[in-house]
Amino acid sequence: MRLAHHAAAPLAALLILAASQPAEAARGAFTFRFTAAGQSRAGALDNPADGVCIDATASMGGFGRARAARNTTDRTATLHMSIDCEDDGVVLRPGARRSAEFKTVRFG
């Protein structure tokens, strides 16, 4: 009995972690350019979660707008100018590129 009780705690923790992970994620990378500390930098989102509004530049420690997006994931990405992904956005299909600026991105 005692052994079973000790095994239950790690199992419960594992189940909680599994439940908190996104159910779906895009496979592949989404790359872009941004500015940080006055320098142009490359950023990448690897296997980004579906349905989550991601601030592209903030996810890399930058600020402002991102640009030069390339979607090499297996999901459609929608690029937004708004911080909350609430504008209409521009669709970027898998394998596509776009040079225009954007602030946030959502996959799925």
N, C-alpha and C positions, 0 to 999 in steps of 0.2 A: 504494500500500500504506500509506504513512504517513498519508494522509488518512483512510483507513478505520479505522486504529488509533485516531486521535484521536476519531472519531465514536463508537466503541464504548463508551468510558467514560461519556459522558452518557446513552447509551441504556441501559446496564446500571443506572445510578443510577435512571433513570426506571422501569425494570421492577421494581426493588427497592421503590421507593415505591408503585407500583401494587399490588404483592403484599401490602404491609403495611396497605393500606386495607381497611376492612370490606367484605365482599362485598355486603351489603344494609344499607339504612338506611331508617328511617321517613321519609316525606316530610311536612313540615309542622312545626308547633311544639307543644311540650308546655309549658304554662305552670303556674306555681304561686306561692305566697307563702311567705316564710321570714323569719327574723329575723337581722339582722347588725348589730353595734354597737348593740344595743338598739332598732333601728328595723325596722319591717315593710317588706319589700321584695318586688318582683316578680322572678321568675326565669323563664327560658325555655330550653329545650333545642331547638335547631333541627336538624332532620333527624338525630335521634339514631340511633346504630348499633343494629342488631338484636342481641339475645342478650347484650348487655353490661350488667352490673349497675352502675348509675350512682347515686352518692350525690348526691341532688338539691341539698341545701344546700351541701355542700362544693364542688360544681361552680361555685357562684356566690360562693364566699368566705365562706359562712356556716357555721352549725353547727346541731346539733339536728335537729328535725323540720321537714318542709315540710307545707303544707296547701293547701286550695283548688286542687286539680289540675284542669286542663282539657286534654283530649287532642284536639288538632286535627290529629294526624298521621293517616296512612292505615294505621297498625298498631295492634294492641291493646297497651296498656301494662298491666303488672302492678305494682301498688304494694305495697311491702313495708315492714314495721316493722324488719326486721333489716338490719344493715350489709352482709350478704353475699347478699341476695336468696334466702335459704334457707328462709324461712317460706312458708306457703301463699300469702300475698298476696291482693290484691283486684284483679280484672280491671276495667280501664277501657277500654271499646271506643272506637273513633274517634268523635269528636264528643261524648263524654260528659264529665261533670264529677263531682267528688267533693270534699266539704268536709273529710273526716276527715284526720287526720295520717298521714304516712308518712315513711320515711327514704330508701329507695332505690326505683328504678324500673328495669324491664327491658322492652324492646320486642320484638315479634315473636311 
